[in-house]
Amino acid sequence: MSDDQIEQFLERYSKFVSIVERTPSTAEDEDKEEEGEKIEESYEDL
């Protein structure tokens, strides 16, 4: 795994964490789920 890939993953993960930490509303919950799935997929690719 290259440094670039690790960096991209960490950026996405930190965005995901900041989304999760916000007070959830229904719309944000859907965003979190979607973002979480993208992150899981990218993690599986690594």
PAZATI-586921 format. One record per atom (N, C-alpha, C): residue in one letter; atom name; x negated, y, z negated; residue number from 1. Coordinates in Angstrom, 2 decimals, padded with zeros to 5 digits. Layout:
N
SITE  resn  name       px       py       pz  resi
SITE     A    CA        X        Y        Z   NUM
...
//
This chain:
46
SITE  resn  name       px       py       pz  resi
SITE     M     N  -000.86  -001.18   000.00     1
SITE     M    CA   000.00   000.00   000.00     1
SITE     M     C  -000.90   001.24   000.00     1
SITE     S     N  -000.64   002.14   000.92     2
SITE     S    CA  -001.48   003.33   001.04     2
SITE     S     C  -001.10   004.39   000.01     2
SITE     D     N  -002.02   005.31  -000.23     3
SITE     D    CA  -001.76   006.41  -001.16     3
SITE     D     C  -000.55   007.22  -000.72     3
SITE     D     N  -000.41   007.43   000.59     4
SITE     D    CA   000.72   008.20   001.11     4
SITE     D     C   002.04   007.53   000.75     4
SITE     Q     N   002.10   006.22   000.90     5
SITE     Q    CA   003.34   005.49   000.58     5
SITE     Q     C   003.66   005.62  -000.90     5
SITE     I     N   002.65   005.50  -001.73     6
SITE     I    CA   002.85   005.61  -003.17     6
SITE     I     C   003.36   007.00  -003.50     6
SITE     E     N   002.74   008.01  -002.89     7
SITE     E    CA   003.12   009.40  -003.15     7
SITE     E     C   004.58   009.64  -002.75     7
SITE     Q     N   004.96   009.15  -001.57     8
SITE     Q    CA   006.34   009.31  -001.10     8
SITE     Q     C   007.31   008.63  -002.05     8
SITE     F     N   006.97   007.45  -002.49     9
SITE     F    CA   007.85   006.72  -003.39     9
SITE     F     C   008.01   007.49  -004.70     9
SITE     L     N   006.91   007.99  -005.24    10
SITE     L    CA   006.98   008.73  -006.51    10
SITE     L     C   007.81   010.00  -006.35    10
SITE     E     N   007.69   010.67  -005.21    11
SITE     E    CA   008.50   011.86  -004.97    11
SITE     E     C   009.97   011.51  -004.96    11
SITE     R     N   010.33   010.46  -004.24    12
SITE     R    CA   011.73   010.04  -004.17    12
SITE     R     C   012.22   009.62  -005.54    12
SITE     Y     N   011.38   008.90  -006.26    13
SITE     Y    CA   011.78   008.41  -007.58    13
SITE     Y     C   012.02   009.58  -008.53    13
SITE     S     N   011.15   010.58  -008.50    14
SITE     S    CA   011.33   011.72  -009.40    14
SITE     S     C   012.58   012.51  -009.04    14
SITE     K     N   012.91   012.58  -007.75    15
SITE     K    CA   014.16   013.23  -007.34    15
SITE     K     C   015.35   012.45  -007.89    15
SITE     F     N   015.28   011.14  -007.76    16
SITE     F    CA   016.34   010.28  -008.25    16
SITE     F     C   016.54   010.47  -009.75    16
SITE     V     N   015.46   010.50  -010.48    17
SITE     V    CA   015.53   010.68  -011.93    17
SITE     V     C   016.18   012.02  -012.26    17
SITE     S     N   015.81   013.07  -011.53    18
SITE     S    CA   016.40   014.38  -011.83    18
SITE     S     C   017.89   014.40  -011.50    18
SITE     I     N   018.29   013.66  -010.47    19
SITE     I    CA   019.73   013.56  -010.15    19
SITE     I     C   020.45   012.84  -011.29    19
SITE     V     N   019.88   011.74  -011.76    20
SITE     V    CA   020.51   010.94  -012.82    20
SITE     V     C   020.64   011.77  -014.10    20
SITE     E     N   019.66   012.63  -014.36    21
SITE     E    CA   019.66   013.38  -015.61    21
SITE     E     C   020.69   014.50  -015.62    21
SITE     R     N   021.15   014.93  -014.44    22
SITE     R    CA   022.18   015.98  -014.39    22
SITE     R     C   023.49   015.45  -014.95    22
SITE     T     N   024.31   016.34  -015.47    23
SITE     T    CA   025.62   015.94  -015.96    23
SITE     T     C   026.42   015.37  -014.80    23
SITE     P     N   026.85   014.13  -014.89    24
SITE     P    CA   027.48   013.50  -013.73    24
SITE     P     C   028.91   013.98  -013.49    24
SITE     S     N   029.20   014.21  -012.24    25
SITE     S    CA   030.58   014.37  -011.80    25
SITE     S     C   030.79   013.24  -010.79    25
SITE     T     N   031.99   013.08  -010.31    26
SITE     T    CA   032.26   011.98  -009.38    26
SITE     T     C   031.38   012.08  -008.14    26
SITE     A     N   031.30   013.27  -007.57    27
SITE     A    CA   030.50   013.45  -006.36    27
SITE     A     C   029.03   013.13  -006.63    27
SITE     E     N   028.53   013.59  -007.75    28
SITE     E    CA   027.13   013.33  -008.08    28
SITE     E     C   026.90   011.85  -008.33    28
SITE     D     N   027.88   011.18  -008.92    29
SITE     D    CA   027.74   009.73  -009.14    29
SITE     D     C   027.56   009.02  -007.81    29
SITE     E     N   028.34   009.42  -006.81    30
SITE     E    CA   028.21   008.79  -005.49    30
SITE     E     C   026.84   009.08  -004.90    30
SITE     D     N   026.38   010.32  -005.05    31
SITE     D    CA   025.05   010.69  -004.57    31
SITE     D     C   023.98   009.85  -005.25    31
SITE     K     N   024.12   009.68  -006.56    32
SITE     K    CA   023.14   008.92  -007.32    32
SITE     K     C   023.08   007.48  -006.82    32
SITE     E     N   024.26   006.90  -006.61    33
SITE     E    CA   024.30   005.51  -006.15    33
SITE     E     C   023.61   005.38  -004.80    33
SITE     E     N   023.93   006.32  -003.91    34
SITE     E    CA   023.35   006.29  -002.57    34
SITE     E     C   021.84   006.45  -002.65    34
SITE     E     N   021.40   007.43  -003.40    35
SITE     E    CA   019.96   007.69  -003.55    35
SITE     E     C   019.29   006.50  -004.21    35
SITE     G     N   019.94   005.91  -005.20    36
SITE     G    CA   019.38   004.76  -005.88    36
SITE     G     C   019.18   003.59  -004.93    36
SITE     E     N   020.14   003.38  -004.04    37
SITE     E    CA   020.02   002.30  -003.07    37
SITE     E     C   018.86   002.56  -002.12    37
SITE     K     N   018.72   003.81  -001.69    38
SITE     K    CA   017.61   004.15  -000.79    38
SITE     K     C   016.28   003.87  -001.49    38
SITE     I     N   016.21   004.24  -002.76    39
SITE     I    CA   014.96   004.06  -003.50    39
SITE     I     C   014.68   002.57  -003.70    39
SITE     E     N   015.71   001.81  -004.02    40
SITE     E    CA   015.53   000.36  -004.17    40
SITE     E     C   015.01  -000.24  -002.87    40
SITE     E     N   015.59   000.19  -001.74    41
SITE     E    CA   015.16  -000.33  -000.44    41
SITE     E     C   013.71   000.04  -000.18    41
SITE     S     N   013.34   001.29  -000.46    42
SITE     S    CA   011.97   001.71  -000.20    42
SITE     S     C   011.01   000.97  -001.12    42
SITE     Y     N   011.46   000.68  -002.33    43
SITE     Y    CA   010.61  -000.05  -003.27    43
SITE     Y     C   010.39  -001.48  -002.77    43
SITE     E     N   011.45  -002.08  -002.22    44
SITE     E    CA   011.34  -003.44  -001.70    44
SITE     E     C   010.39  -003.49  -000.51    44
SITE     D     N   010.33  -002.40   000.27    45
SITE     D    CA   009.46  -002.35   001.45    45
SITE     D     C   007.99  -002.32   001.07    45
SITE     L     N   007.69  -001.81  -000.11    46
SITE     L    CA   006.28  -001.63  -000.49    46
SITE     L     C   005.61  -002.96  -000.81    46
//
